[in-house]
């Protein structure tokens, strides 16, 4: 056990050198509470059109269901806290607001590269202590329930907004994991520290939380602007405001963020001067413009058409006479989802500017 603890201590040191804030080890054993919560979430239909969730339900239920040889899970976090409160941007109605995490390079690329390096370090440390070690690296895209694993490892807890919260780093956290066949000593789980606070529930524009610790993705602006491919429910559009990719409201109001710091990882840090946010300019993007402008950004994954749909809804909520011509240009678009959003936005702007 002493030998294995030395491996963890050395790996934690290496993780800090690679830019991670925290590292801890979780048990990979099945957790009935986690699996039950996943099943209840899917059975309630809260996953919306994310069909990959029920399709991967069994593998997602526990690390061992995904990889039977796993004996421990190394979990890391990286802070991406913004340099300023992102909420005031919601008042700049002619400007599109992109979620803090997506304003710079795609975190999947940054963190996965660092995790692979860290996994290599783990293999080298194990070999130095004559221990066999296989590894698998995961960042968000695999069927891994990272937030419950992070809580089990003691790195934070799932708050009432269902995101991970850390007493050390607040709500602005990326999570990555290394599954290993090496049986490392487990860290103590974290407990819930939300108390009576309901800031995250109260601020949600679309009332996406049926209850504390429950999220109905079908009403969540992050889901609507990123995962959802079709027309967005008209009843929800006004509440979306000028958010065109994701939503930070529930994260931004978490009191534990007073312990967070601005992201130190330069490849993830929010630029001090925002790039193009003007909806008039963004609505002029063709496919080539979109791909070039968002190259290397998480935004690129939703494609130009879905992005334009989001910008049209934001334009419709702006009340701006100036944006009428930019919206009108999409009323005859070949994509029916874009036409629908453009027609809705034109109606809204005409009502605001008779």
N, C-alpha and C positions, 0 to 999 in steps of 0.2 A: 504493500500500500504506500509506503514511504517513497519508493521508486516512482510509482505512478503519480503521486502528488507532486514530485519534482518535475515530472513531464508537464503537468498542468501549469505549475508556476512559471516554468520556462516558456510555455506557449503563451501564457498571459502577457509576459514581457514582450514577446515577439509581436503579439497582436497590437500592443500600444505603439510599437515602432512602425507598424503598417497603417496606423491611423484609426484603429478601432478604439472605442471608448471603454467598452466592457467585454469581458469574456467569462463564461461560466459553463458548467457541465450539467446536463439534464439526463435523467433516466429515459430510455426509449420504450419502457414498458407501456402497454396499453393503459389508458386512463378512461374509465367508464364515463366520468363526468364530461370529458372533452368529446368523446364519441357521441354521447347522448345529446350534447349541445349542438353538434354538427347535424345529427339526424333531425332534431327538432327544427333547426333553421331551414333545412332543405324541405322537410315535410310541410312547413308553413308557407313555402313558396317565396321566402325572403330573398332567395338567390336570383330571382328574376329570370333573365334570359341567359345567365351564366351556366349553360348546360354542362360545362366541364366539371362543375361541382358535384352534381349527382353521379356523373359518369365516373368520377374518381373517388367517390365516397368511401369505399372500402380501403383503398390505399392511403387516403387522407386521414383515416381514423386513428392511426398510430404509426410511429416510425418503423416498427417491426413489420407492419403490413406492407410498407413500401420497400423495405430491405430487411429480410429476416436475419441477416448476419450482424446487424447493428447492435453494439453493446453499450454505447454511450453517444450522446449528442453534444458537441461543442457549439454553443450559441454565442454569437457576437452581436454587438450593437454599434452603430455609428451615428453620431449626432448630426443633424442637418438644419439646426435652428437658424431662422432668418435673422438678418441684421436689424430689422425693425418689425413692428407689429404689422401684419399683412392686411388687417381688417379695414383700415382707412381707404385702401385702394377700391373698396366696394362702392365708395361714394363718387368715384370718377366714372360716370355713367358711359362715356364714349370710349373708355379704355377697357379692353378685355383683361380679365384677371386669370392668371394661370397659377395653379397650386404651387406652393413654395418648393416642393420636392422636384418639380418638373421644370424649373427655371434655368437649369444648367445641364450638364452632361448626364446621360442616363445612368442612374445609380446602379442598375443591374451590371453594367459593364465595369464600373469602378470597383464595386464590392466583390463581384465574382472573381475578378483578377486578383484582388488582395486575398480572398479566401483560398484560392488555389495555391498561392504562395504560402499561406499559413498552413494549409493541409500538407504541403511538402515539408514544412518545418516540423509538423507533428510526426510525419513518417521518419524524418531524420532523428528526431529525439527518441522515438520508440526504438529505432535500430540501435542507437547508442546505448540503450538499456536492454538490448537483446529481447525486444518485444515485437511480436508480429502486429502489423497495423495496415488494414485496408481503409480507404476513405472514400466518401462521396460528398460533393459540395453542392449546396442548394441556396438559391437566392430568389425567393418570391414566386418564380414561375413554375416550380414543381409542386406536386400535391403534398405539401408539408404545412402543418398547422404551427407556424412559427411563433405566434404570440403566446399560445398556451405553453409551448416549449420554453420560451424565454421566461415566462412566469415560473415554470417548474425549476428552471436553472437559477432563479433568484434575481434576474436582471430587471424585473419590474412586475407590474400586474396589469391585467386587462381592465381598463377603466370603464365607466358607465357608457362611454362612447365606443366601446369594444376595441379601442386601440391600446397599444402598450404604453404604460406610463412608468417613468422611473423617478425615484426620489432624487437621483443624482442629475438626470438629464431632461426631465420633463417629458413632453409628448412627441418631440421632434426626433424620431428614431427610425433608422433603417435596421433591419434584422437579417442576419445570415446564419447558416448552420453548416457544420461539418459532421456528417454521420461517420462513425468509425467502429471498426470491429474490436478496438482496444477498450477494455473495461476500465475506464477512468473513474476516480472518485466523484460522486455527485455532490453538487452544491445544494444548499437549503432553499426551498421554494420561497418566493416573496408572498406577502399577504396583501390584501386590498387596503389601500389608504385613501380611498375616495371620500369616506365619511358621508356627511349629509350634503355635500356639494352636488349641485345639479346644473352647473354652468353650461356644460357641453350639451345637455339635453334641451335646456331652455333656449339656446341660441340657434338651434337647427332651423334653417329657413323653411324647410319642407316637412318638418315634423317626422323625420325618418326613424325615430326611436319609439317603438310601441311601448317600451318599458326600459328601465335602466338595464344595461348590459345586453340589450337586444337591438339589432339594426335591421330594418327592412330596406334592403338595397334598392328596391323598386322606387323608393322615394328619396334616395340619397343622391345628391348632386354629383358626387364623384362617380357613382355608377352611371348616372344618366348621361354625363358628358364623356365618359371614357368607355365603359363596357357596352352600353346600350346602343344598338345599331339602327333601330327604326325611329319613327316619329316619337317625340317626347310628349307625354300626356299634357294637354293644354292647361289643365288645372294647376300643374306644377311649374309651368314656364315662367309666370311672373315672379315667383319666389327665387328663381335662379339668378336674377339680377344680371350682372355682367361677368359672371363666372363662366369661362369658356373651356376650362380643363381642370377638373377637380374642385375641391372645396376644402378650406382650412379652418372654417369657423369653430368647429368643436375642439380642434387641437389648440387653436390660438387662445381660447379663453380658459384653458386648464391652469389652475393656480400653481401647479407643480412646475410650470415653465419658468418660475422665478429662479429656479436652480439651473435652468438650461443656459447654454452659451451659444453664441453665434458659431455656426459651423466652421471648424478649423481646416477641414479637408478642402483644399483650394479647388479641386476638380468638382466638388459638390456645392461649394459656397454660392449663395445667391449673389449675382452681380450687383455692384453698388448702384449702377445706373441701369434701370430696366431697358431691355431692347424694345422692339416695336410692340406696342400694345394698342395702338390706335385701331379701332374697329373698322374704320373706313379703309385703312391700308390692308388690314388682315382679310377683309372681304374681297379684296382684289386679287388674292392669291389664286393662281391656277395650280395644277398638280405639281408642275416643276418648281414653282416658287415655294410651295409648301414643303416639298421634299428637301430642297436646298436650305431653306431657312431653319427647319427643325432637324436637320441632319445631326445625329448623335444625341438628340433629345428624346425623352419618353413620349413627348407629344406626337412624334412621327408615327407611332404605332396605331393611332386611331384613323389615319388617312385623311386626305384633304376634304372629302365630302362630309364626314362626320364633324370635322373641325368647322367647316363653313356652316353646317347646321347649328352648331353651338354659338357661333358668332352672330348668326341671324337672330337667334333668340335673345342674345345680349343686346343687339341693336334694337329689337322690338321693345325691350325694357328701358331703353335709354331716353325715350321721349325726344330724341334729337332730330330736328329738321334736316340737319346736315347729312345724316346717314340715309335719308330716303333714297337717293340715287344709287347708293351702294347696295341697298336691299333690293331695289327694283331690278337691278341687273341679274338677279337670281330667280326672278319670278317665272322665267321660261326655261329653267335648268332641266337637263335631261333626267336628273335624279328626282323622283317624286318626293323623297324625304326633304330635299333641299327646297323644292317648290312649295311644299306645305309650310316649312318654316319661314320662307320668304313671304308668302301670302299672309301668314299670321303676323309677321313683323310689320309689313306694310299697313295692315289694318290698325295695329297698335300705334304706329307713327302718325297715321292720318287722324286718328282720334285725338292724339296729343297735339297735333298741329293742323287744325281744321282750315 
